[in-house]
Amino acid sequence: MPSRPRSAHQVALRLLARREYSTSQIRVRLARRELPEPEVDAAIARLTDAGLLDDARVAHAWARRAAEIKLRGRSRARREIEALGIAPDTARQAVDTVFDELDEEAVLERAIAKRVDGPIRDRAHFRRVYQALLRQGFPPDRVAARLLAGTDGAQPFMEE
């Protein structure tokens, strides 16, 4: 028995039942199914009006996950949210809200602890950890200060 074609609204509801998506992500997924553009627009408007599709909520959830679970810094979290198709202002606002609630230094400390098991051994080790933390979106000055503070003043690798 052939399945009957689903409307854009039904497809979007099934997608949103599994997890949160941004408006842009839903639009892309519906377009892949070659659904008519006016039907996609109507479905997105209907879902937005019902509160089932909310880019600010998606951005906030993504920012919280980035900070608490993935141990990302502000800039990386913001870039990832913008990559979801969320407006830069919404992404910035979500990241600022989450990082105002959390202690950003504590997130950086957890990220360092995840990468360093003991003292920093040499310049190469310092560089690897420093670069990894920069890629995670932490500010260079804070990363360097925290890494140098972790050497307890003994910086034998800096004298080479």
C-alpha positions, 0 to 999 in steps of 0.5 A, a space after each residue: 500500500 503506497 504511503 500518502 504524501 505528507 504535508 510540509 507541516 506534518 514533516 516538520 512536526 515529525 522532525 521537531 518531535 525528535 529534536 530542536 531545529 532552527 528555522 533555517 534547518 527546517 527549511 533546508 530539510 523540507 526543501 530536500 523533500 522537494 515540497 512546494 515553497 509556498 507550503 514550506 513557508 506556510 508550515 514554518 509560519 504556522 510552527 513559529 506562531 505556535 511556538 514550536 519553532 523558535 530560533 532564540 530557544 535553539 540558540 540558547 540551548 546550543 549555547 548552554 550545551 557548548 559551554 557546559 558539555 562541550 567546554 567551548 568559549 564564547 566565540 566558538 559557541 557563537 560561530 556554531 550557532 550562526 552556522 545553524 542559520 541563526 541570525 548573528 544578533 540572536 546568537 550573540 544574545 544567547 551566548 551572552 546570556 549563557 556565559 553571564 549565568 556561568 562562570 567563564 573562568 570555570 569553563 576555561 578551567 574545566 577545558 584545561 583540566 580536560 587537556 592537561 594531566 599534570 604540569 606543562 612539560 615543555 614549550 611544545 606541550 604549552 603550544 599544543 594546549 594553548 592552540 587547542 583552547 584557542 580553537 575552542 573559542 577562549 580568549 588568548 590572553 586568558 588562556 595564556 594567563 591560566 596556563 602560566 598560572 598552572 605552572 606555579 611560577 616554575 616555567 622551565 620551558 620558557 627559558 629554553 
